Amino acid sequence: MNPDFLVNLILVGNVFLGVLFALKSRRWWLPYILIGLTFLTLTFGFGISLLLNKESILAYLFVFVVGQLIWVFAFVIAAHLLSWIVRKVPFRHKQQIGWGFLIGFPLTFSIFLFVN
C-alpha cells in the first residue's frame, strides 16, 4: 500500500471520528483520547523499529502523521466550538447542521491535505 495514502487515511479518519465524537458525545475529552492513542500507537511502532534496527511502515507513518496531528487537533477543536454554538443557539435544523459538520470537516481536511 502507498504510505502517503495511509498517512492521509489515518489523518482523515482521526478527523472524522473526532468530529463524530465531538457531535455525539457529551464527553469533551473523547476525541482527544482517540488522537492521543493514534500518537501512542505510532510512537510505539517507531520505537520498536528503532530497537530492532529495521525500517518499517510504522516508522514512516510516525514521522509524517505526527507532523500533521496538530491540524487534526485544530479541526476537532473547531468542530467542538461550532457544535457548542449550534447546541446553544436555537437553530431549527440542528440534525442537518450536524450532518454537514460530519461530512464537511473531513472533506475540508482532506482537501487541505492534498493542497499542502
Biopython code that builds the backbone (N, CA, C, O; Angstrom):
import numpy as np
from Bio.PDB.StructureBuilder import StructureBuilder

atoms = [
    (1, "MET", "N", (0.830, -1.176, 0.000)),
    (1, "MET", "CA", (0.000, 0.000, 0.000)),
    (1, "MET", "C", (0.881, 1.248, 0.000)),
    (1, "MET", "O", (1.973, 1.250, 0.567)),
    (2, "ASN", "N", (0.412, 2.265, -0.617)),
    (2, "ASN", "CA", (1.139, 3.524, -0.691)),
    (2, "ASN", "C", (1.172, 4.183, 0.694)),
    (2, "ASN", "O", (0.117, 4.430, 1.279)),
    (3, "PRO", "N", (2.366, 4.471, 1.223)),
    (3, "PRO", "CA", (2.442, 5.080, 2.571)),
    (3, "PRO", "C", (1.778, 6.453, 2.650)),
    (3, "PRO", "O", (1.202, 6.796, 3.683)),
    (4, "ASP", "N", (1.848, 7.237, 1.587)),
    (4, "ASP", "CA", (1.191, 8.552, 1.611)),
    (4, "ASP", "C", (-0.317, 8.408, 1.740)),
    (4, "ASP", "O", (-0.967, 9.199, 2.423)),
    (5, "PHE", "N", (-0.870, 7.396, 1.084)),
    (5, "PHE", "CA", (-2.305, 7.129, 1.205)),
    (5, "PHE", "C", (-2.653, 6.738, 2.637)),
    (5, "PHE", "O", (-3.679, 7.165, 3.168)),
    (6, "LEU", "N", (-1.794, 5.920, 3.269)),
    (6, "LEU", "CA", (-2.037, 5.519, 4.653)),
    (6, "LEU", "C", (-1.978, 6.717, 5.602)),
    (6, "LEU", "O", (-2.786, 6.822, 6.525)),
    (7, "VAL", "N", (-1.025, 7.615, 5.374)),
    (7, "VAL", "CA", (-0.922, 8.818, 6.212)),
    (7, "VAL", "C", (-2.205, 9.629, 6.108)),
    (7, "VAL", "O", (-2.777, 10.028, 7.123)),
    (8, "ASN", "N", (-2.657, 9.871, 4.881)),
    (8, "ASN", "CA", (-3.882, 10.647, 4.691)),
    (8, "ASN", "C", (-5.093, 9.920, 5.259)),
    (8, "ASN", "O", (-5.987, 10.555, 5.817)),
    (9, "LEU", "N", (-5.134, 8.605, 5.125)),
    (9, "LEU", "CA", (-6.250, 7.823, 5.661)),
    (9, "LEU", "C", (-6.306, 7.915, 7.183)),
    (9, "LEU", "O", (-7.383, 8.067, 7.760)),
    (10, "ILE", "N", (-5.158, 7.825, 7.824)),
    (10, "ILE", "CA", (-5.116, 7.927, 9.291)),
    (10, "ILE", "C", (-5.554, 9.318, 9.738)),
    (10, "ILE", "O", (-6.341, 9.449, 10.676)),
    (11, "LEU", "N", (-5.057, 10.344, 9.081)),
    (11, "LEU", "CA", (-5.395, 11.706, 9.484)),
    (11, "LEU", "C", (-6.866, 12.029, 9.242)),
    (11, "LEU", "O", (-7.526, 12.586, 10.120)),
    (12, "VAL", "N", (-7.387, 11.687, 8.067)),
    (12, "VAL", "CA", (-8.801, 11.961, 7.773)),
    (12, "VAL", "C", (-9.701, 11.102, 8.660)),
    (12, "VAL", "O", (-10.765, 11.553, 9.083)),
    (13, "GLY", "N", (-9.283, 9.878, 8.940)),
    (13, "GLY", "CA", (-10.050, 9.037, 9.863)),
    (13, "GLY", "C", (-10.102, 9.617, 11.262)),
    (13, "GLY", "O", (-11.138, 9.555, 11.923)),
    (14, "ASN", "N", (-8.990, 10.182, 11.720)),
    (14, "ASN", "CA", (-8.984, 10.830, 13.030)),
    (14, "ASN", "C", (-9.887, 12.050, 13.055)),
    (14, "ASN", "O", (-10.584, 12.288, 14.041)),
    (15, "VAL", "N", (-9.880, 12.825, 11.976)),
    (15, "VAL", "CA", (-10.770, 13.991, 11.928)),
    (15, "VAL", "C", (-12.225, 13.532, 11.912)),
    (15, "VAL", "O", (-13.053, 14.088, 12.633)),
    (16, "PHE", "N", (-12.547, 12.519, 11.096)),
    (16, "PHE", "CA", (-13.927, 12.029, 11.020)),
    (16, "PHE", "C", (-14.405, 11.522, 12.377)),
    (16, "PHE", "O", (-15.473, 11.912, 12.849)),
    (17, "LEU", "N", (-13.614, 10.652, 13.001)),
    (17, "LEU", "CA", (-14.030, 10.114, 14.306)),
    (17, "LEU", "C", (-14.018, 11.193, 15.384)),
    (17, "LEU", "O", (-14.869, 11.187, 16.274)),
    (18, "GLY", "N", (-13.063, 12.119, 15.312)),
    (18, "GLY", "CA", (-13.032, 13.210, 16.285)),
    (18, "GLY", "C", (-14.259, 14.095, 16.191)),
    (18, "GLY", "O", (-14.830, 14.480, 17.211)),
    (19, "VAL", "N", (-14.674, 14.424, 14.955)),
    (19, "VAL", "CA", (-15.883, 15.239, 14.773)),
    (19, "VAL", "C", (-17.119, 14.443, 15.192)),
    (19, "VAL", "O", (-18.032, 14.995, 15.807)),
    (20, "LEU", "N", (-17.154, 13.161, 14.865)),
    (20, "LEU", "CA", (-18.280, 12.314, 15.280)),
    (20, "LEU", "C", (-18.401, 12.273, 16.798)),
    (20, "LEU", "O", (-19.496, 12.426, 17.341)),
    (21, "PHE", "N", (-17.282, 12.066, 17.483)),
    (21, "PHE", "CA", (-17.309, 12.049, 18.944)),
    (21, "PHE", "C", (-17.654, 13.420, 19.511)),
    (21, "PHE", "O", (-18.348, 13.514, 20.523)),
    (22, "ALA", "N", (-17.178, 14.477, 18.872)),
    (22, "ALA", "CA", (-17.485, 15.832, 19.348)),
    (22, "ALA", "C", (-18.974, 16.125, 19.215)),
    (22, "ALA", "O", (-19.552, 16.801, 20.067)),
    (23, "LEU", "N", (-19.592, 15.626, 18.160)),
    (23, "LEU", "CA", (-21.012, 15.905, 17.945)),
    (23, "LEU", "C", (-21.916, 15.008, 18.785)),
    (23, "LEU", "O", (-22.926, 15.472, 19.316)),
    (24, "LYS", "N", (-21.572, 13.753, 18.909)),
    (24, "LYS", "CA", (-22.480, 12.786, 19.524)),
    (24, "LYS", "C", (-22.215, 12.501, 20.993)),
    (24, "LYS", "O", (-23.059, 11.907, 21.664)),
    (25, "SER", "N", (-21.073, 12.905, 21.500)),
    (25, "SER", "CA", (-20.736, 12.588, 22.878)),
    (25, "SER", "C", (-20.749, 13.854, 23.719)),
    (25, "SER", "O", (-20.363, 14.926, 23.253)),
    (26, "ARG", "N", (-21.188, 13.724, 24.939)),
    (26, "ARG", "CA", (-21.136, 14.857, 25.874)),
    (26, "ARG", "C", (-19.793, 14.921, 26.582)),
    (26, "ARG", "O", (-19.513, 15.868, 27.316)),
    (27, "ARG", "N", (-18.967, 13.912, 26.360)),
    (27, "ARG", "CA", (-17.636, 13.906, 26.974)),
    (27, "ARG", "C", (-16.680, 14.650, 26.054)),
    (27, "ARG", "O", (-16.368, 14.166, 24.966)),
    (28, "TRP", "N", (-16.219, 15.800, 26.467)),
    (28, "TRP", "CA", (-15.395, 16.655, 25.624)),
    (28, "TRP", "C", (-14.038, 16.050, 25.335)),
    (28, "TRP", "O", (-13.418, 16.398, 24.329)),
    (29, "TRP", "N", (-13.551, 15.146, 26.192)),
    (29, "TRP", "CA", (-12.209, 14.611, 26.072)),
    (29, "TRP", "C", (-12.122, 13.404, 25.152)),
    (29, "TRP", "O", (-11.014, 12.986, 24.814)),
    (30, "LEU", "N", (-13.224, 12.837, 24.740)),
    (30, "LEU", "CA", (-13.205, 11.597, 23.962)),
    (30, "LEU", "C", (-12.462, 11.712, 22.628)),
    (30, "LEU", "O", (-11.674, 10.817, 22.323)),
    (31, "PRO", "N", (-12.661, 12.754, 21.813)),
    (31, "PRO", "CA", (-11.895, 12.832, 20.555)),
    (31, "PRO", "C", (-10.388, 12.966, 20.773)),
    (31, "PRO", "O", (-9.589, 12.483, 19.971)),
    (32, "TYR", "N", (-10.016, 13.620, 21.858)),
    (32, "TYR", "CA", (-8.594, 13.833, 22.114)),
    (32, "TYR", "C", (-7.920, 12.559, 22.615)),
    (32, "TYR", "O", (-6.722, 12.368, 22.409)),
    (33, "ILE", "N", (-8.682, 11.693, 23.271)),
    (33, "ILE", "CA", (-8.161, 10.376, 23.652)),
    (33, "ILE", "C", (-7.854, 9.570, 22.392)),
    (33, "ILE", "O", (-6.823, 8.902, 22.320)),
    (34, "LEU", "N", (-8.737, 9.630, 21.406)),
    (34, "LEU", "CA", (-8.513, 8.927, 20.142)),
    (34, "LEU", "C", (-7.241, 9.430, 19.453)),
    (34, "LEU", "O", (-6.441, 8.625, 18.977)),
    (35, "ILE", "N", (-7.049, 10.730, 19.395)),
    (35, "ILE", "CA", (-5.860, 11.299, 18.763)),
    (35, "ILE", "C", (-4.612, 10.916, 19.562)),
    (35, "ILE", "O", (-3.568, 10.619, 18.982)),
    (36, "GLY", "N", (-4.721, 10.925, 20.877)),
    (36, "GLY", "CA", (-3.601, 10.511, 21.718)),
    (36, "GLY", "C", (-3.246, 9.047, 21.531)),
    (36, "GLY", "O", (-2.066, 8.695, 21.515)),
    (37, "LEU", "N", (-4.256, 8.181, 21.389)),
    (37, "LEU", "CA", (-3.992, 6.762, 21.137)),
    (37, "LEU", "C", (-3.322, 6.552, 19.784)),
    (37, "LEU", "O", (-2.450, 5.695, 19.646)),
    (38, "THR", "N", (-3.725, 7.327, 18.797)),
    (38, "THR", "CA", (-3.053, 7.245, 17.497)),
    (38, "THR", "C", (-1.588, 7.621, 17.639)),
    (38, "THR", "O", (-0.711, 6.942, 17.103)),
    (39, "PHE", "N", (-1.323, 8.700, 18.359)),
    (39, "PHE", "CA", (0.055, 9.134, 18.579)),
    (39, "PHE", "C", (0.855, 8.064, 19.318)),
    (39, "PHE", "O", (1.986, 7.764, 18.937)),
    (40, "LEU", "N", (0.272, 7.482, 20.379)),
    (40, "LEU", "CA", (0.994, 6.472, 21.154)),
    (40, "LEU", "C", (1.250, 5.204, 20.347)),
    (40, "LEU", "O", (2.315, 4.601, 20.471)),
    (41, "THR", "N", (0.296, 4.795, 19.529)),
    (41, "THR", "CA", (0.483, 3.601, 18.694)),
    (41, "THR", "C", (1.622, 3.809, 17.704)),
    (41, "THR", "O", (2.475, 2.938, 17.532)),
    (42, "LEU", "N", (1.627, 4.968, 17.056)),
    (42, "LEU", "CA", (2.693, 5.236, 16.092)),
    (42, "LEU", "C", (4.043, 5.430, 16.783)),
    (42, "LEU", "O", (5.078, 5.049, 16.236)),
    (43, "THR", "N", (4.041, 6.017, 17.975)),
    (43, "THR", "CA", (5.285, 6.164, 18.736)),
    (43, "THR", "C", (5.828, 4.804, 19.139)),
    (43, "THR", "O", (7.033, 4.567, 19.063)),
    (44, "PHE", "N", (4.944, 3.905, 19.569)),
    (44, "PHE", "CA", (5.353, 2.549, 19.937)),
    (44, "PHE", "C", (5.951, 1.831, 18.723)),
    (44, "PHE", "O", (6.997, 1.192, 18.836)),
    (45, "GLY", "N", (5.301, 1.932, 17.576)),
    (45, "GLY", "CA", (5.825, 1.302, 16.365)),
    (45, "GLY", "C", (7.164, 1.885, 15.945)),
    (45, "GLY", "O", (8.047, 1.156, 15.493)),
    (46, "PHE", "N", (7.319, 3.195, 16.092)),
    (46, "PHE", "CA", (8.584, 3.850, 15.767)),
    (46, "PHE", "C", (9.682, 3.381, 16.720)),
    (46, "PHE", "O", (10.806, 3.118, 16.293)),
    (47, "GLY", "N", (9.357, 3.278, 18.005)),
    (47, "GLY", "CA", (10.343, 2.810, 18.986)),
    (47, "GLY", "C", (10.773, 1.378, 18.731)),
    (47, "GLY", "O", (11.954, 1.050, 18.844)),
    (48, "ILE", "N", (9.821, 0.528, 18.389)),
    (48, "ILE", "CA", (10.148, -0.877, 18.085)),
    (48, "ILE", "C", (11.045, -0.953, 16.852)),
    (48, "ILE", "O", (11.998, -1.731, 16.818)),
    (49, "SER", "N", (10.737, -0.143, 15.845)),
    (49, "SER", "CA", (11.560, -0.185, 14.632)),
    (49, "SER", "C", (12.978, 0.338, 14.917)),
    (49, "SER", "O", (13.938, -0.117, 14.295)),
    (50, "LEU", "N", (13.112, 1.284, 15.849)),
    (50, "LEU", "CA", (14.448, 1.740, 16.233)),
    (50, "LEU", "C", (15.197, 0.675, 17.021)),
    (50, "LEU", "O", (16.393, 0.464, 16.818)),
    (51, "LEU", "N", (14.486, 0.006, 17.920)),
    (51, "LEU", "CA", (15.130, -1.033, 18.731)),
    (51, "LEU", "C", (15.567, -2.214, 17.873)),
    (51, "LEU", "O", (16.643, -2.773, 18.083)),
    (52, "LEU", "N", (14.742, -2.589, 16.918)),
    (52, "LEU", "CA", (15.070, -3.735, 16.066)),
    (52, "LEU", "C", (15.964, -3.343, 14.897)),
    (52, "LEU", "O", (16.413, -4.202, 14.138)),
    (53, "ASN", "N", (16.222, -2.048, 14.751)),
    (53, "ASN", "CA", (17.069, -1.517, 13.683)),
    (53, "ASN", "C", (16.564, -1.926, 12.298)),
    (53, "ASN", "O", (17.342, -2.283, 11.413)),
    (54, "LYS", "N", (15.263, -1.865, 12.139)),
    (54, "LYS", "CA", (14.642, -2.183, 10.853)),
    (54, "LYS", "C", (13.730, -1.032, 10.460)),
    (54, "LYS", "O", (13.108, -0.386, 11.303)),
    (55, "GLU", "N", (13.672, -0.799, 9.170)),
    (55, "GLU", "CA", (12.714, 0.185, 8.684)),
    (55, "GLU", "C", (11.356, -0.483, 8.582)),
    (55, "GLU", "O", (11.228, -1.593, 8.066)),
    (56, "SER", "N", (10.360, 0.204, 9.075)),
    (56, "SER", "CA", (9.011, -0.330, 8.970)),
    (56, "SER", "C", (8.069, 0.779, 8.539)),
    (56, "SER", "O", (8.407, 1.963, 8.563)),
    (57, "ILE", "N", (6.894, 0.361, 8.150)),
    (57, "ILE", "CA", (5.888, 1.334, 7.718)),
    (57, "ILE", "C", (5.450, 2.203, 8.891)),
    (57, "ILE", "O", (5.092, 3.364, 8.694)),
    (58, "LEU", "N", (5.472, 1.656, 10.118)),
    (58, "LEU", "CA", (5.081, 2.451, 11.284)),
    (58, "LEU", "C", (6.062, 3.590, 11.548)),
    (58, "LEU", "O", (5.657, 4.668, 11.983)),
    (59, "ALA", "N", (7.339, 3.359, 11.289)),
    (59, "ALA", "CA", (8.318, 4.437, 11.464)),
    (59, "ALA", "C", (8.056, 5.546, 10.453)),
    (59, "ALA", "O", (8.120, 6.727, 10.792)),
    (60, "TYR", "N", (7.763, 5.171, 9.224)),
    (60, "TYR", "CA", (7.445, 6.165, 8.195)),
    (60, "TYR", "C", (6.175, 6.922, 8.544)),
    (60, "TYR", "O", (6.117, 8.145, 8.419)),
    (61, "LEU", "N", (5.154, 6.185, 8.984)),
    (61, "LEU", "CA", (3.893, 6.817, 9.350)),
    (61, "LEU", "C", (4.069, 7.753, 10.543)),
    (61, "LEU", "O", (3.461, 8.822, 10.597)),
    (62, "PHE", "N", (4.905, 7.343, 11.500)),
    (62, "PHE", "CA", (5.134, 8.179, 12.677)),
    (62, "PHE", "C", (5.654, 9.552, 12.267)),
    (62, "PHE", "O", (5.165, 10.579, 12.738)),
    (63, "VAL", "N", (6.633, 9.558, 11.399)),
    (63, "VAL", "CA", (7.269, 10.815, 11.011)),
    (63, "VAL", "C", (6.273, 11.751, 10.333)),
    (63, "VAL", "O", (6.256, 12.948, 10.619)),
    (64, "PHE", "N", (5.458, 11.223, 9.452)),
    (64, "PHE", "CA", (4.574, 12.085, 8.682)),
    (64, "PHE", "C", (3.233, 12.352, 9.360)),
    (64, "PHE", "O", (2.646, 13.415, 9.158)),
    (65, "VAL", "N", (2.743, 11.417, 10.152)),
    (65, "VAL", "CA", (1.463, 11.638, 10.833)),
    (65, "VAL", "C", (1.622, 12.584, 12.007)),
    (65, "VAL", "O", (0.779, 13.457, 12.216)),
    (66, "VAL", "N", (2.684, 12.427, 12.772)),
    (66, "VAL", "CA", (2.872, 13.272, 13.953)),
    (66, "VAL", "C", (3.027, 14.734, 13.545)),
    (66, "VAL", "O", (2.580, 15.629, 14.262)),
    (67, "GLY", "N", (3.652, 14.979, 12.409)),
    (67, "GLY", "CA", (3.792, 16.347, 11.941)),
    (67, "GLY", "C", (2.469, 16.989, 11.572)),
    (67, "GLY", "O", (2.352, 18.214, 11.603)),
    (68, "GLN", "N", (1.471, 16.192, 11.223)),
    (68, "GLN", "CA", (0.170, 16.716, 10.814)),
    (68, "GLN", "C", (-0.898, 16.611, 11.902)),
    (68, "GLN", "O", (-2.009, 17.107, 11.713)),
    (69, "LEU", "N", (-0.589, 15.979, 13.035)),
    (69, "LEU", "CA", (-1.604, 15.810, 14.088)),
    (69, "LEU", "C", (-2.062, 17.140, 14.680)),
    (69, "LEU", "O", (-3.176, 17.224, 15.195)),
    (70, "ILE", "N", (-1.243, 18.163, 14.620)),
    (70, "ILE", "CA", (-1.663, 19.469, 15.135)),
    (70, "ILE", "C", (-2.845, 19.987, 14.328)),
    (70, "ILE", "O", (-3.727, 20.646, 14.879)),
    (71, "TRP", "N", (-2.876, 19.698, 13.030)),
    (71, "TRP", "CA", (-4.007, 20.118, 12.203)),
    (71, "TRP", "C", (-5.249, 19.326, 12.538)),
    (71, "TRP", "O", (-6.358, 19.855, 12.473)),
    (72, "VAL", "N", (-5.081, 18.063, 12.896)),
    (72, "VAL", "CA", (-6.231, 17.261, 13.338)),
    (72, "VAL", "C", (-6.811, 17.885, 14.604)),
    (72, "VAL", "O", (-8.026, 18.039, 14.719)),
    (73, "PHE", "N", (-5.946, 18.245, 15.554)),
    (73, "PHE", "CA", (-6.414, 18.915, 16.769)),
    (73, "PHE", "C", (-7.175, 20.196, 16.427)),
    (73, "PHE", "O", (-8.234, 20.463, 16.996)),
    (74, "ALA", "N", (-6.638, 20.978, 15.506)),
    (74, "ALA", "CA", (-7.279, 22.245, 15.146)),
    (74, "ALA", "C", (-8.665, 22.021, 14.558)),
    (74, "ALA", "O", (-9.606, 22.736, 14.904)),
    (75, "PHE", "N", (-8.803, 21.037, 13.675)),
    (75, "PHE", "CA", (-10.106, 20.769, 13.073)),
    (75, "PHE", "C", (-11.097, 20.223, 14.097)),
    (75, "PHE", "O", (-12.276, 20.574, 14.057)),
    (76, "VAL", "N", (-10.645, 19.380, 15.005)),
    (76, "VAL", "CA", (-11.546, 18.829, 16.025)),
    (76, "VAL", "C", (-11.952, 19.913, 17.022)),
    (76, "VAL", "O", (-13.098, 19.939, 17.469)),
    (77, "ILE", "N", (-11.031, 20.801, 17.375)),
    (77, "ILE", "CA", (-11.383, 21.909, 18.274)),
    (77, "ILE", "C", (-12.398, 22.826, 17.606)),
    (77, "ILE", "O", (-13.347, 23.275, 18.248)),
    (78, "ALA", "N", (-12.204, 23.105, 16.319)),
    (78, "ALA", "CA", (-13.181, 23.930, 15.592)),
    (78, "ALA", "C", (-14.545, 23.254, 15.557)),
    (78, "ALA", "O", (-15.567, 23.922, 15.708)),
    (79, "ALA", "N", (-14.576, 21.946, 15.360)),
    (79, "ALA", "CA", (-15.849, 21.218, 15.369)),
    (79, "ALA", "C", (-16.497, 21.271, 16.745)),
    (79, "ALA", "O", (-17.717, 21.392, 16.857)),
    (80, "HIS", "N", (-15.678, 21.179, 17.796)),
    (80, "HIS", "CA", (-16.206, 21.288, 19.155)),
    (80, "HIS", "C", (-16.850, 22.648, 19.388)),
    (80, "HIS", "O", (-17.966, 22.739, 19.900)),
    (81, "LEU", "N", (-16.149, 23.684, 19.015)),
    (81, "LEU", "CA", (-16.680, 25.035, 19.222)),
    (81, "LEU", "C", (-17.957, 25.259, 18.424)),
    (81, "LEU", "O", (-18.926, 25.808, 18.949)),
    (82, "LEU", "N", (-17.969, 24.843, 17.171)),
    (82, "LEU", "CA", (-19.163, 25.028, 16.354)),
    (82, "LEU", "C", (-20.332, 24.180, 16.847)),
    (82, "LEU", "O", (-21.478, 24.627, 16.809)),
    (83, "SER", "N", (-20.055, 22.961, 17.309)),
    (83, "SER", "CA", (-21.153, 22.141, 17.831)),
    (83, "SER", "C", (-21.700, 22.735, 19.128)),
    (83, "SER", "O", (-22.900, 22.646, 19.385)),
    (84, "TRP", "N", (-20.839, 23.338, 19.944)),
    (84, "TRP", "CA", (-21.309, 24.001, 21.161)),
    (84, "TRP", "C", (-22.199, 25.192, 20.806)),
    (84, "TRP", "O", (-23.229, 25.412, 21.443)),
    (85, "ILE", "N", (-21.798, 25.962, 19.787)),
    (85, "ILE", "CA", (-22.613, 27.101, 19.345)),
    (85, "ILE", "C", (-23.958, 26.631, 18.819)),
    (85, "ILE", "O", (-24.990, 27.234, 19.111)),
    (86, "VAL", "N", (-23.947, 25.551, 18.044)),
    (86, "VAL", "CA", (-25.207, 25.029, 17.491)),
    (86, "VAL", "C", (-26.115, 24.536, 18.607)),
    (86, "VAL", "O", (-27.335, 24.675, 18.513)),
    (87, "ARG", "N", (-25.541, 23.958, 19.668)),
    (87, "ARG", "CA", (-26.372, 23.495, 20.784)),
    (87, "ARG", "C", (-26.987, 24.654, 21.553)),
    (87, "ARG", "O", (-28.119, 24.554, 22.027)),
    (88, "LYS", "N", (-26.257, 25.745, 21.679)),
    (88, "LYS", "CA", (-26.732, 26.872, 22.484)),
    (88, "LYS", "C", (-27.675, 27.801, 21.738)),
    (88, "LYS", "O", (-28.600, 28.346, 22.341)),
    (89, "VAL", "N", (-27.466, 27.993, 20.454)),
    (89, "VAL", "CA", (-28.303, 28.898, 19.661)),
    (89, "VAL", "C", (-29.514, 28.106, 19.160)),
    (89, "VAL", "O", (-29.365, 26.972, 18.706)),
    (90, "PRO", "N", (-30.695, 28.690, 19.239)),
    (90, "PRO", "CA", (-31.894, 27.938, 18.853)),
    (90, "PRO", "C", (-32.068, 27.838, 17.331)),
    (90, "PRO", "O", (-32.907, 28.517, 16.738)),
    (91, "PHE", "N", (-31.254, 26.974, 16.721)),
    (91, "PHE", "CA", (-31.422, 26.715, 15.302)),
    (91, "PHE", "C", (-32.552, 25.722, 15.091)),
    (91, "PHE", "O", (-32.876, 24.941, 15.986)),
    (92, "ARG", "N", (-33.138, 25.751, 13.931)),
    (92, "ARG", "CA", (-34.267, 24.882, 13.645)),
    (92, "ARG", "C", (-33.827, 23.507, 13.147)),
    (92, "ARG", "O", (-34.450, 22.504, 13.497)),
    (93, "HIS", "N", (-32.791, 23.437, 12.354)),
    (93, "HIS", "CA", (-32.383, 22.191, 11.701)),
    (93, "HIS", "C", (-31.031, 21.728, 12.245)),
    (93, "HIS", "O", (-30.042, 21.697, 11.513)),
    (94, "LYS", "N", (-30.991, 21.375, 13.511)),
    (94, "LYS", "CA", (-29.731, 21.003, 14.143)),
    (94, "LYS", "C", (-29.167, 19.702, 13.586)),
    (94, "LYS", "O", (-27.950, 19.559, 13.470)),
    (95, "GLN", "N", (-30.021, 18.766, 13.244)),
    (95, "GLN", "CA", (-29.528, 17.486, 12.730)),
    (95, "GLN", "C", (-28.864, 17.660, 11.366)),
    (95, "GLN", "O", (-27.837, 17.036, 11.099)),
    (96, "GLN", "N", (-29.425, 18.486, 10.513)),
    (96, "GLN", "CA", (-28.817, 18.726, 9.210)),
    (96, "GLN", "C", (-27.479, 19.466, 9.357)),
    (96, "GLN", "O", (-26.538, 19.212, 8.605)),
    (97, "ILE", "N", (-27.407, 20.373, 10.323)),
    (97, "ILE", "CA", (-26.146, 21.073, 10.581)),
    (97, "ILE", "C", (-25.103, 20.078, 11.074)),
    (97, "ILE", "O", (-23.939, 20.154, 10.681)),
    (98, "GLY", "N", (-25.507, 19.151, 11.925)),
    (98, "GLY", "CA", (-24.594, 18.114, 12.417)),
    (98, "GLY", "C", (-24.071, 17.228, 11.291)),
    (98, "GLY", "O", (-22.882, 16.915, 11.244)),
    (99, "TRP", "N", (-24.964, 16.825, 10.384)),
    (99, "TRP", "CA", (-24.519, 16.032, 9.227)),
    (99, "TRP", "C", (-23.577, 16.841, 8.349)),
    (99, "TRP", "O", (-22.619, 16.298, 7.799)),
    (100, "GLY", "N", (-23.839, 18.119, 8.216)),
    (100, "GLY", "CA", (-22.934, 18.978, 7.450)),
    (100, "GLY", "C", (-21.551, 19.037, 8.072)),
    (100, "GLY", "O", (-20.544, 19.003, 7.365)),
    (101, "PHE", "N", (-21.500, 19.127, 9.412)),
    (101, "PHE", "CA", (-20.211, 19.099, 10.098)),
    (101, "PHE", "C", (-19.506, 17.769, 9.879)),
    (101, "PHE", "O", (-18.312, 17.724, 9.585)),
    (102, "LEU", "N", (-20.274, 16.670, 10.028)),
    (102, "LEU", "CA", (-19.687, 15.337, 9.950)),
    (102, "LEU", "C", (-19.135, 15.040, 8.562)),
    (102, "LEU", "O", (-18.129, 14.343, 8.438)),
    (103, "ILE", "N", (-19.762, 15.545, 7.538)),
    (103, "ILE", "CA", (-19.276, 15.339, 6.174)),
    (103, "ILE", "C", (-18.309, 16.446, 5.772)),
    (103, "ILE", "O", (-17.308, 16.179, 5.106)),
    (104, "GLY", "N", (-18.591, 17.668, 6.163)),
    (104, "GLY", "CA", (-17.810, 18.815, 5.719)),
    (104, "GLY", "C", (-16.417, 18.904, 6.312)),
    (104, "GLY", "O", (-15.468, 19.238, 5.603)),
    (105, "PHE", "N", (-16.272, 18.613, 7.602)),
    (105, "PHE", "CA", (-14.959, 18.741, 8.217)),
    (105, "PHE", "C", (-13.944, 17.749, 7.641)),
    (105, "PHE", "O", (-12.854, 18.179, 7.264)),
    (106, "PRO", "N", (-14.240, 16.443, 7.550)),
    (106, "PRO", "CA", (-13.251, 15.543, 6.944)),
    (106, "PRO", "C", (-12.995, 15.849, 5.468)),
    (106, "PRO", "O", (-11.869, 15.700, 4.992)),
    (107, "LEU", "N", (-14.027, 16.274, 4.745)),
    (107, "LEU", "CA", (-13.838, 16.619, 3.341)),
    (107, "LEU", "C", (-12.934, 17.846, 3.209)),
    (107, "LEU", "O", (-12.033, 17.866, 2.370)),
    (108, "THR", "N", (-13.167, 18.852, 4.023)),
    (108, "THR", "CA", (-12.322, 20.042, 4.017)),
    (108, "THR", "C", (-10.893, 19.697, 4.438)),
    (108, "THR", "O", (-9.931, 20.211, 3.868)),
    (109, "PHE", "N", (-10.761, 18.829, 5.434)),
    (109, "PHE", "CA", (-9.429, 18.433, 5.887)),
    (109, "PHE", "C", (-8.683, 17.656, 4.811)),
    (109, "PHE", "O", (-7.483, 17.859, 4.629)),
    (110, "SER", "N", (-9.370, 16.771, 4.094)),
    (110, "SER", "CA", (-8.692, 16.024, 3.032)),
    (110, "SER", "C", (-8.268, 16.952, 1.898)),
    (110, "SER", "O", (-7.195, 16.770, 1.321)),
    (111, "ILE", "N", (-9.092, 17.941, 1.573)),
    (111, "ILE", "CA", (-8.688, 18.937, 0.565)),
    (111, "ILE", "C", (-7.480, 19.721, 1.078)),
    (111, "ILE", "O", (-6.551, 20.007, 0.322)),
    (112, "PHE", "N", (-7.501, 20.065, 2.361)),
    (112, "PHE", "CA", (-6.368, 20.765, 2.973)),
    (112, "PHE", "C", (-5.086, 19.927, 2.874)),
    (112, "PHE", "O", (-4.013, 20.468, 2.604)),
    (113, "LEU", "N", (-5.193, 18.613, 3.090)),
    (113, "LEU", "CA", (-4.024, 17.737, 2.993)),
    (113, "LEU", "C", (-3.492, 17.663, 1.567)),
    (113, "LEU", "O", (-2.281, 17.700, 1.349)),
    (114, "PHE", "N", (-4.391, 17.559, 0.603)),
    (114, "PHE", "CA", (-3.949, 17.433, -0.777)),
    (114, "PHE", "C", (-3.358, 18.732, -1.312)),
    (114, "PHE", "O", (-2.489, 18.701, -2.184)),
    (115, "VAL", "N", (-3.816, 19.872, -0.803)),
    (115, "VAL", "CA", (-3.252, 21.150, -1.234)),
    (115, "VAL", "C", (-1.847, 21.324, -0.646)),
    (115, "VAL", "O", (-0.939, 21.811, -1.320)),
    (116, "ASN", "N", (-1.682, 20.920, 0.614)),
    (116, "ASN", "CA", (-0.353, 21.025, 1.238)),
    (116, "ASN", "C", (0.446, 19.869, 0.778)),
    (116, "ASN", "O", (1.606, 19.728, 1.163)),
]
sb = StructureBuilder()
sb.init_structure("model")
sb.init_model(0)
sb.init_chain("A")
sb.init_seg("    ")
for serial, (resi, resn, name, xyz) in enumerate(atoms, 1):
    if name == "N":
        sb.init_residue(resn, " ", resi, " ")
    sb.init_atom(name, np.array(xyz, "f"), 0.0, 1.0, " ", f" {name:<3s}", serial, name[0])
structure = sb.get_structure()
